[in-house]
Amino acid sequence: MAFLELDRIGKRFGSTRVLEDVTAGVVEGETLVLLGPSGSGKTTLLRIIAGFETPENGSVRVGDEDVTNLAPAKRNFGMVFQHYALFPHQTVAENVAFGLAAQGVDRAKIATRVEELLDLVELGELGARAIHEISGGQQQRVALARALAPGPRLLLLDEPLSNLDPTLRERTRRQLRELLGRVGMTAVWVTHEQQEAFDVGDRIALLDGGHLQQLGTAEDLYQRPATPFVADFVGQASWLPGVGEADGSVSVAAGVRWRATAADELGEGPVEVLLRPEDCRLKEPGEGRLPARVTARRFAGFATYVELVTDDGRTLTVAAEDGAPEVGARTGVEPIPGRPSPRSFAAAMTEPRRCSGADAGSPSRSPHS
């Protein structure tokens, strides 16, 4: 049973609908990441959970309590803001103690709690420091300690790492993920960064245009995207036009047929084939291989990303682990047998397209409706 339940949440600002019947649940001890592009509604949804906004329809429940119309101060939630909101005139320890002091907690208990929390976030020796004397990553951990001090039942984090440089951001998000797991805290984390969502989220709710596109693990979203938007937003995606054949294969070019996932549901007729860079490999042009020309290469350490243009003008990206051909070279593209690429789904679009993953031997999957 979900600890936090969002039931058909809707919100409008003026004539703009920013959330449309969003339903999701968060189990106790889980970190749910709200992911999406700017304007997707993720921050508004977080503010509704926190009580800073009231939904036009729907409800927010925590445990057995309906908190939809409860004031923020009465929800017993912790909040870590994008800009930390630390008090520059106070020390690290005083910042952590702030919420406890406001509640009238005994000074001795405050001192003990602050010491415990600073040890938890590995800042035990910095309690007397001024805020400007510690790094951005340390300030972020002070903000987390302050949010945890009153013992909240739910922690909300609004783009908590956006002010850090890339190297510090990566290190800090792993530290925070470890801390949340160590204390068993239930959390909702907002970000627009896919890698951040993958690193910290037990599950991810991907929003676009106020609609919940998909809710699941990182693996679910990447390997089993529910809509073309999910496929394009999460990771790199290349699309090929194809024709579903009676035998369950897909023709992706004249004389080139690939076995498709979800062959039973695919049927015959035009389809779109979704390919991840690691789904295919490059070989000499030949039977069963899609002919293409290399237009660019990008070295990424473990692989070289090769940009290709097929003979009919479609662009593809393939991750070549070794022996990547040079720019201008002719090559052939073929699916890698056994790679998980279940890509078949039906999605509501202006011009509906059926989509199929194609490889040489991955399991089938029923379409979403």
Residue, then its C-alpha position, 0 to 999 in steps of 0.5 A: m500500500a502506498f504511503l503517499e497517494l496522489d489521486r487524479i490531481g488537476k491544476r490550472f493557472g488561468s486558462t493554462r492547464v498545468l496538471e491533468d488527472v495525475t495519479a501516483g503512489v509512493v511506498e514508505g522508504e521509497t524515493l520517487v523522482l518527478l522528471g520532465p522538461s520545463g513546463s511539464g508540471k513537476t514543480t507544481l505537483l511538488r508544491i501541491i504535495a507540500g501544500f503551497e498550492t491547492p489542486e482544483n481536483g483530486s486529493v493528496r493522502v499520507g497514510d490514512e490522512d487526507v492532507t489536500n487542504l491541510a496547511p503546509a506547517k501542519r503536514n510534518f514534511g521536510m523541504v530542501f529547496q533549490h537555493y538551500a535557503l540557509f541563514p548566512h548569519q548563523t553557523v552550520a549547527e544553528n541552521v540545523a537547529f532552526g526548526l527544532a528551536a522554532q518548535g520549542v524543543d529543549r536546548a539539550k535535546i536540540a544539541t544532541r539532535v544537531e550532533e547526530l544529524l551533522d554526523l549523519v551528513e558527515l559534517g560533524e566537525l563543521g558545526a561552528r563554521a559560518i555558512h560562507e566558509i563551507s563548500g556548495g556540496q556541504q551547504q546542500r548537506v546542511a540543508l538536508a540535515r535541517a530538513l531532517a531535524p524535526g523528524p518529518r514523515l516525508l521529504l521533498l526536494d526541489e531541484p536540490l543539486s542544480n546550483l552545483d557544478p557537474t563534478l560536485r553534483e554527481r558526487t553529492r547526489r550519490q551521497l544524498r541517495e545513500l543518506l536517504g536509504r540509510v535513514g529510510m526516508t520517504a522522499v519525492w525529488v524533482t529534477h529535469e536531469q535524466q541521469e540524476a533521476f536514474d541515480v537517485g530514484d527507486r521509481i520515476a514519474l515522467l511528466d509532460g504537458g501536465h500528464l503523467q507519461q509513465l511511472g516505473t523504474a529507470e529500466d522500465l522507462y528506458q527498456r519499455p517506454a510507454t509512449p514515443f515521448v518517453a522513448d525520446f526523452v529517456g536516453q537516445a532514440s532513433w526511429l526508422p520507418g518500417v512495414g510489418e510483415a505477415d511473418g512477424s518481421v519488419s522490413v526496414a529497407a528494400g530487401v532488409r527484414w529484421r525480426a520484431t519484438a511483439a510480433d503477435e501484436l504488430g500485424e501488417g502495415p506501416v510501423e515505426v521502429l525504435l532503436r537505442p544506440e546499443d541495440c545495433r552493431l556496425k558490420e560490412p554492408g551485406e544481406g540483412r544489414l541496413p546500408a548507411r553512411v557515417t556522418a560523425r563520430r563522438f568518442a565516449g570512453f567505453a564506446t564511440y557514438v557513430e552518427l549515420v544516414t541511411d540511404d533513404g535519409r534517416t539518421l541513426t546513432v549506434a554505439a560502436e564498442d570497437g572498430a568504429p568506421e571513419v566519417g564518410a565510410r559506408t557500413g551496414v547496420e544490424p540488430i544485436p541478438g538477445r539485446p532487450s529492446p521491447r519497443s511495441f506500444a500504441a500511443a495517442m498522437t495526432e497522427p497515430r503510429r505503431c511502434s516496434g522494437a526490432d532485434a534478433g531475439s528479444p521477448s515480446r511485449s503487449p502494447h499499452s493502450 
